Amino acid sequence: MANIVDKVDSEQIEDVELKAALHNLRAHLVPRPSEDEGDPLNWPMNLKLLILCQVCWLAFTTITIAMNGVGPFIWISLANVYGRRFVYLFTTLIGFGTALGCGFTNSFATVTDLFFYHQRGRALGLFTVMLTSGAHFAALFGGPVAKFVGWRRIFWITAAMNFCTLAVLVVALPETMYYKPRTYSDTNTEAPKLTMEKYQQLLRPWATFPGVRLKAKHIVIPAFRMALYPSVLFPSLYYASQYCFTAIFPAVTYSIIFQERCWNPFQCGMAYGGTMTIGSIASEFAAGRIIDKIIRREATRLNVDNPPPEVRFKGLWTGAALVPAGLLIFGCTMHYKTHWVGPLAGMFIGIFGIQIIATVCYTYSIDSYRVEGSEVAQFFNFCRQSTSCTIAFYGVDLCKRIGYQYAFLMLRLWGVSLLLRRERLGKPRNVSVAEEIIAGYGLTRP
């Protein structure tokens, strides 16, 4: 007989755990899955991977920097009220009509809806590599298309891609937001099977949740309130600065310098896009697996099902060392005009490290405040996009005034200054819509 949960863990409704039989492996999963077939945690792995591929593709095809920093403040608020599926469909429809989509921040929450704590490293790692590689691959794709068939074809191809994406989302992306209080059983060892009838219900264009209303206070304020907590503020600023200096700044300076060396835009795009794409993909094979292994090892060492989020920092140091090294190599080889292999090597090392940093920082902050996961992702996204869209206005002038080697040395020191290990401090109150849902079900949060 299933037990109805009557209290909530200090961090999230999903983490509520009852005393379970030792032989029931499902009872030791974090978050603990319920006995409801509509719970995304119970869905078969092939469906989870299909959904993950779809949200990764949406992130991969969304590269407009400034709009991506602002748009999610609207899309996340709508997703909290009408469901994540509605936002995916609506923004993809916009993308089909205008070749612009900006709802991808919702994808971080989708990943945490689907995967258990020990699986999130690889899942979020794959998502972040697709998110950051879209702009790199665009150079490989856009350059040849513009050169050989004309720049207008880029928009025709993009519109066709968005139309095909929309068609897939309509039939293959169910709603993953789950607000219901979870019920547990100590006897059931198998996950309930998702029936076709339930799956069709989850494919409705939008969802409704009892007592949830769209409010002005949910649009911008919650994300910035999360900046009050060091476990969100420092990782987001550290990741944003490192991504800006490692992925965006070299792209701005590289194209200018190598055009002065008589490289045409096609050559610059192929060199930059190829190096960054290969580096991102190679790093993902290492980062996600390493983080998940760390979680499993620490869970065994501490004899707990849910080790503290801070254990993820053990996987950060490789990226923290590679990014500054890549920046220094890139800056010095650009300044002293060495062979083109030098700057490309620096970019490869830097982008390899930034994927590790992204995986650790995102998963640490989201796992620190899981109820506020959407708001945490919003703040991360705003920091990353706002720093990235402004670097071009001052970066090149900075390099010309003080030299590339000193400019990139300065950026390296700036990143190191933000590398502060922080333990989770404080419990956010009245920040997320999820918290209101918990209160609406009559549950309490200590």
C-alpha positions in Angstrom: 0.0 0.0 0.0 1.4 3.3 -1.1 2.2 5.9 1.6 1.3 9.6 1.0 4.2 11.8 1.8 3.5 14.2 4.6 6.6 16.2 4.8 9.2 17.7 2.5 12.9 17.5 2.6 14.8 20.8 3.1 15.5 21.1 -0.6 12.8 19.6 -2.7 9.5 17.7 -2.8 11.1 14.9 -4.8 13.7 14.1 -2.1 11.2 13.1 0.5 12.2 9.6 1.6 10.3 7.1 3.8 11.9 4.3 5.7 12.4 1.7 2.9 13.2 -2.0 2.8 16.8 -2.6 2.1 16.1 -4.9 -0.8 14.2 -2.3 -2.7 16.7 -0.5 -4.9 14.2 2.0 -6.1 13.9 3.3 -2.6 17.6 4.4 -2.7 17.3 6.4 -5.9 17.6 10.2 -5.5 15.1 11.7 -6.2 13.0 8.8 -5.1 10.5 7.9 -7.9 6.8 7.6 -7.1 4.3 4.9 -8.0 2.7 7.1 -10.7 3.2 6.2 -14.4 3.1 10.0 -15.2 6.2 10.6 -13.0 9.1 11.4 -15.5 11.5 9.5 -13.2 9.7 6.3 -14.0 9.8 6.6 -17.7 11.9 4.1 -19.7 15.4 5.2 -20.5 14.9 5.2 -24.2 12.1 7.8 -23.9 14.3 9.9 -21.5 17.1 9.8 -24.0 14.8 10.8 -26.8 13.6 13.8 -24.9 17.2 14.7 -24.0 18.2 14.6 -27.6 15.3 16.9 -28.5 16.1 19.5 -25.9 19.8 19.3 -26.8 18.9 19.9 -30.4 16.9 23.0 -29.4 19.9 24.3 -27.5 22.2 23.5 -30.4 20.1 25.5 -32.9 19.7 28.5 -30.6 22.7 30.9 -30.8 21.4 34.5 -30.6 23.4 35.7 -27.7 21.7 38.9 -26.4 18.1 37.6 -26.9 19.0 34.3 -25.1 19.9 36.3 -22.1 16.6 38.1 -21.8 14.0 35.7 -23.4 14.1 33.0 -20.7 12.7 35.4 -18.1 9.5 35.2 -20.1 9.6 31.6 -21.1 10.4 30.1 -17.7 7.5 32.0 -16.2 5.1 30.6 -18.9 6.5 27.1 -18.5 5.8 27.2 -14.7 2.1 27.9 -15.5 1.4 26.1 -18.8 4.1 23.4 -18.8 7.5 23.0 -20.5 6.0 21.3 -23.6 4.0 24.5 -24.4 7.1 26.6 -24.3 9.1 24.2 -26.5 6.3 24.1 -29.1 5.7 27.8 -29.1 9.3 28.9 -29.3 10.1 26.4 -32.0 7.1 27.8 -34.0 8.6 31.3 -33.5 11.9 29.9 -34.8 10.2 28.5 -37.9 8.7 31.9 -38.7 11.7 34.0 -37.8 14.7 31.7 -37.5 15.0 32.8 -33.9 14.3 30.7 -30.8 15.2 31.5 -27.2 13.4 29.1 -24.8 16.3 26.8 -24.2 17.0 27.7 -20.5 13.8 25.6 -19.8 15.8 22.6 -21.0 18.0 22.5 -17.8 14.8 21.9 -15.8 13.7 19.2 -18.2 17.0 17.3 -17.6 16.5 17.4 -13.8 12.9 16.3 -14.3 14.0 13.1 -16.1 17.2 12.0 -14.5 18.3 10.8 -11.1 21.0 12.6 -9.1 23.8 10.1 -10.2 22.8 10.5 -13.9 22.7 14.3 -14.1 26.4 14.8 -14.7 26.4 13.1 -18.2 22.9 14.4 -19.1 23.7 18.1 -18.2 27.1 17.7 -19.7 25.6 16.6 -23.0 23.2 19.5 -22.9 25.9 22.1 -22.1 28.2 20.9 -24.9 25.3 21.2 -27.4 24.4 24.6 -26.0 27.9 25.9 -26.4 28.8 24.1 -29.6 25.9 25.6 -31.6 27.7 28.8 -32.2 30.9 27.0 -33.1 29.2 24.7 -35.6 27.4 27.7 -37.1 30.8 28.9 -38.4 31.3 25.5 -40.1 27.8 25.5 -41.6 27.3 29.2 -42.4 30.6 29.9 -44.0 30.4 27.3 -46.8 26.7 27.9 -47.4 27.2 31.7 -47.7 30.2 31.3 -50.0 28.9 28.7 -52.4 25.1 29.1 -52.5 24.5 32.6 -51.0 23.8 33.9 -47.6 20.0 33.9 -48.1 20.0 30.1 -48.2 21.1 30.1 -44.5 17.7 31.4 -43.4 15.8 29.1 -45.7 17.7 26.1 -44.3 17.2 27.3 -40.7 13.5 27.7 -41.3 13.3 24.2 -42.7 15.2 22.8 -39.7 12.8 24.5 -37.3 9.8 23.2 -39.1 11.1 19.6 -39.0 12.0 20.1 -35.3 8.4 21.3 -34.5 7.0 18.3 -36.2 9.1 16.0 -34.1 8.3 17.8 -30.8 4.5 17.6 -31.5 4.6 13.7 -31.3 7.7 12.9 -29.3 8.1 15.5 -26.5 5.7 14.9 -23.6 5.3 17.2 -20.7 7.9 16.6 -18.0 6.9 19.0 -15.3 5.5 17.0 -12.3 4.0 19.0 -9.5 2.1 16.2 -7.7 3.1 15.0 -4.2 4.8 11.7 -4.8 3.5 8.4 -3.3 6.0 5.6 -2.4 5.8 1.9 -1.9 8.3 -0.3 0.0 7.2 -3.4 -1.8 7.1 -2.5 -5.5 10.6 -3.0 -7.1 9.6 -2.2 -10.7 8.7 1.1 -12.1 5.1 1.5 -13.3 4.8 1.3 -17.1 3.8 4.3 -19.1 0.7 3.5 -21.0 -0.2 4.9 -24.4 -3.2 6.6 -23.0 -1.2 8.5 -20.4 1.5 9.3 -23.0 -1.2 10.9 -25.2 -2.4 13.0 -22.3 1.1 14.2 -21.8 1.2 15.4 -25.5 -1.4 18.0 -25.0 -0.2 21.4 -26.3 -0.3 22.9 -22.8 -0.8 21.8 -19.2 -2.7 23.3 -16.3 -1.8 23.0 -12.7 -4.3 23.6 -9.8 -3.7 27.0 -8.2 -0.9 28.1 -10.5 -1.4 31.5 -12.0 1.0 33.7 -14.0 2.1 36.6 -11.8 4.4 39.6 -12.6 6.6 38.7 -9.6 7.5 35.4 -11.3 9.0 36.9 -14.4 12.3 38.5 -13.4 12.6 38.9 -9.7 13.0 35.2 -8.6 16.2 34.7 -10.7 17.9 37.7 -9.3 16.9 36.8 -5.8 19.0 33.6 -6.2 22.0 35.8 -6.6 21.8 36.4 -2.9 23.2 32.9 -2.3 26.9 32.3 -2.8 26.4 28.8 -4.1 24.6 30.4 -7.1 26.4 33.7 -7.4 30.0 32.6 -7.5 29.6 29.5 -9.8 27.5 31.5 -12.2 30.0 34.4 -12.4 32.9 32.1 -12.6 31.4 30.1 -15.4 30.1 33.2 -17.3 33.5 34.9 -17.2 35.4 31.7 -18.3 32.9 31.0 -21.1 33.1 34.6 -22.3 36.9 34.7 -22.2 37.4 31.2 -23.6 34.7 30.8 -26.2 33.6 34.3 -27.3 36.6 36.5 -26.9 39.0 34.3 -29.0 36.3 34.3 -31.8 36.3 38.1 -31.9 40.1 38.6 -31.9 40.9 35.5 -34.0 38.9 36.6 -37.0 40.4 40.1 -37.0 44.0 39.0 -36.5 43.9 36.3 -39.2 42.2 38.5 -41.7 45.2 40.8 -41.3 47.2 37.6 -42.2 45.2 37.3 -45.4 42.9 34.6 -44.2 39.4 34.9 -45.7 36.2 34.6 -43.6 35.7 31.0 -44.9 39.1 29.9 -43.6 38.7 31.7 -40.3 35.2 30.1 -39.8 36.5 26.6 -40.6 39.5 26.9 -38.3 37.5 28.4 -35.4 34.4 26.3 -35.7 36.3 23.1 -36.2 38.6 23.6 -33.3 35.9 24.6 -30.9 33.5 21.9 -31.9 36.0 19.1 -31.7 37.2 20.4 -28.3 33.7 20.6 -26.9 32.8 17.1 -28.0 36.0 15.6 -26.8 35.6 17.2 -23.4 32.1 15.9 -23.0 33.3 12.3 -23.2 35.3 13.0 -20.1 33.4 15.6 -18.0 30.0 14.0 -17.5 31.4 10.5 -16.8 33.9 11.8 -14.4 31.3 13.8 -12.4 28.9 10.8 -12.2 31.7 8.5 -11.0 32.6 11.0 -8.3 29.0 11.1 -7.1 28.8 7.2 -7.0 32.2 7.0 -5.3 31.3 9.6 -2.6 27.9 8.0 -2.0 29.7 4.7 -1.3 32.4 6.3 0.9 29.9 8.3 2.9 27.4 5.5 3.0 24.5 7.8 1.8 22.2 7.8 -1.2 22.4 11.5 -1.6 26.0 13.0 -1.1 26.2 16.7 -0.7 26.5 18.8 -3.9 29.9 20.1 -2.9 31.5 16.7 -3.8 31.1 17.8 -7.5 33.9 20.3 -7.0 36.4 17.5 -7.0 35.9 17.3 -10.8 36.4 21.1 -11.3 40.1 21.4 -10.9 41.0 19.9 -14.3 38.9 22.5 -16.1 40.1 25.3 -13.7 43.7 24.5 -14.8 43.1 24.0 -18.5 41.1 27.2 -19.2 43.9 29.7 -17.9 46.5 27.6 -19.7 44.5 27.9 -23.0 44.0 31.6 -22.5 47.7 32.2 -22.0 48.7 30.1 -25.0 46.2 31.9 -27.2 47.2 35.4 -26.0 50.9 34.9 -26.3 50.9 33.2 -29.7 48.6 35.8 -31.1 50.7 38.7 -29.8 54.0 37.2 -31.1 52.4 36.1 -34.4 53.5 32.5 -34.2 52.3 29.8 -36.5 48.5 29.5 -36.7 48.7 26.1 -34.9 49.5 27.9 -31.6 46.3 29.9 -31.3 44.2 26.9 -32.4 45.9 24.8 -29.7 45.2 27.4 -27.1 41.5 27.5 -28.1 41.3 23.7 -28.0 42.7 23.5 -24.5 40.5 26.3 -23.3 37.2 25.0 -24.7 38.1 21.5 -23.4 38.3 23.0 -19.9 35.2 25.1 -20.2 33.0 22.1 -20.7 34.2 20.6 -17.5 33.6 23.9 -15.6 30.1 24.2 -17.1 29.1 20.7 -16.1 30.3 21.1 -12.5 29.0 24.6 -11.9 25.5 24.0 -13.4 25.0 20.7 -11.6 26.4 22.0 -8.3 24.1 25.1 -8.1 21.0 23.3 -9.3 21.5 20.4 -6.9 22.1 22.9 -4.1 18.7 24.4 -4.6 16.6 21.9 -6.6 13.2 23.5 -6.0 14.6 26.7 -7.5 16.4 24.9 -10.3 14.6 26.9 -13.0 15.5 30.2 -11.3 19.1 29.1 -10.9 19.3 28.2 -14.6 17.8 31.6 -15.5 20.5 33.4 -13.5 23.3 31.3 -15.0 22.0 32.0 -18.5 21.6 35.7 -17.9 25.2 36.0 -16.6 26.6 34.0 -19.5 24.7 35.7 -22.2 25.1 39.3 -20.9 28.9 39.0 -20.6 29.2 37.3 -24.0 27.2 39.9 -25.9 29.3 42.8 -24.5 32.9 41.5 -24.9 33.1 42.5 -28.5 32.5 46.2 -27.7 35.7 46.5 -25.7 37.8 43.3 -26.1 39.6 44.2 -29.3 40.5 47.7 -28.2 41.8 46.3 -24.9 44.1 44.0 -26.8 45.4 46.7 -29.0 46.1 49.1 -26.1 47.9 46.7 -23.7 48.8 43.8 -26.0 47.2 40.4 -26.4 49.5 38.7 -23.9 48.6 41.1 -21.1 44.9 41.2 -22.0 44.6 37.4 -21.8 46.8 37.3 -18.6 44.4 39.8 -17.0 41.4 37.7 -18.0 43.1 34.6 -16.6 43.6 36.3 -13.2 40.0 37.6 -13.2 38.7 34.0 -13.6 41.0 32.7 -10.8 39.7 35.4 -8.4 36.2 34.0 -8.8 37.3 30.4 -8.2 36.1 30.3 -4.6 34.9 27.1 -3.1 31.6 27.7 -1.4 29.3 25.6 0.7 25.6 25.9 0.4 24.3 28.8 2.6 20.7 29.6 3.3 17.4 28.2 2.1 15.5 30.4 -0.4 12.0 31.4 0.7 9.1 32.4 -1.6 11.3 32.4 -4.8 9.9 29.7 -7.1 6.5 28.7 -8.4 7.3 25.1 -7.2 7.4 26.4 -3.6 3.9 27.8 -4.0 2.8 24.4 -5.4 4.2 22.7 -2.3 2.3 25.1 -0.1 -0.8 24.5 -2.1 -0.7 20.8 -1.4 -0.6 21.5 2.3 3.0 20.5 2.7 5.6 22.3 4.7 9.2 23.1 4.0 11.5 23.2 7.1 
